[in-house]
Amino acid sequence: MSGSCPICGKPRVEAFRPFCSKRCADVDLHRWMSGSYAVPGLETDDETEDQRPVEE
């Protein structure tokens, strides 16, 4: 077990990997859920294939 917790910098604990505790795991989860973290995506047109009118 090497490395440190990405939240507080303490040594990692295998049970909470990659964090040191449940608290740090919960802090990370809250950051994802609140929008503090974001994964960049590709920009697309407003109209997707599913939304285009069906031609008859």
C-alpha positions as CSV (number, residue, x, y, z in Angstrom):
1,M,0.0,0.0,0.0
2,S,1.7,3.2,-1.2
3,G,0.6,6.7,-2.0
4,S,-1.5,9.2,-0.2
5,C,-5.1,10.1,0.1
6,P,-6.1,12.5,-2.7
7,I,-8.2,14.5,-0.3
8,C,-6.1,15.1,2.8
9,G,-2.7,13.6,1.9
10,K,-2.6,11.0,4.7
11,P,-1.5,7.4,3.9
12,R,-4.1,5.3,2.1
13,V,-6.0,2.6,3.9
14,E,-6.8,-0.5,1.8
15,A,-10.4,-0.7,3.0
16,F,-11.1,2.9,1.6
17,R,-8.6,2.8,-1.3
18,P,-7.6,5.3,-2.7
19,F,-8.7,7.3,0.4
20,C,-7.5,7.1,4.0
21,S,-11.0,7.0,5.6
22,K,-14.7,6.9,4.9
23,R,-14.8,10.6,5.6
24,C,-12.4,11.4,2.7
25,A,-14.3,9.0,0.4
26,D,-17.6,10.9,1.3
27,V,-15.9,14.3,0.7
28,D,-14.9,13.1,-2.8
29,L,-18.4,11.7,-3.5
30,H,-20.0,15.0,-2.4
31,R,-17.6,16.9,-4.7
32,W,-18.8,14.8,-7.7
33,M,-22.4,15.1,-6.8
34,S,-22.3,18.8,-6.2
35,G,-20.6,19.4,-9.6
36,S,-17.3,20.5,-8.2
37,Y,-15.6,17.9,-10.4
38,A,-16.6,17.5,-14.0
39,V,-15.5,15.3,-16.8
40,P,-15.2,17.3,-20.1
41,G,-17.3,16.0,-22.9
42,L,-17.7,16.7,-26.6
43,E,-19.9,19.5,-27.7
44,T,-22.8,18.3,-29.9
45,D,-25.5,20.0,-31.8
46,D,-28.7,20.8,-29.9
47,E,-30.6,18.4,-32.1
48,T,-29.7,14.7,-31.8
49,E,-30.8,11.9,-34.0
50,D,-33.4,10.8,-31.5
51,Q,-35.0,14.3,-31.5
52,R,-35.1,14.9,-35.3
53,P,-38.5,14.6,-36.9
54,V,-39.2,11.4,-38.8
55,E,-39.5,11.9,-42.5
56,E,-42.4,10.0,-44.1
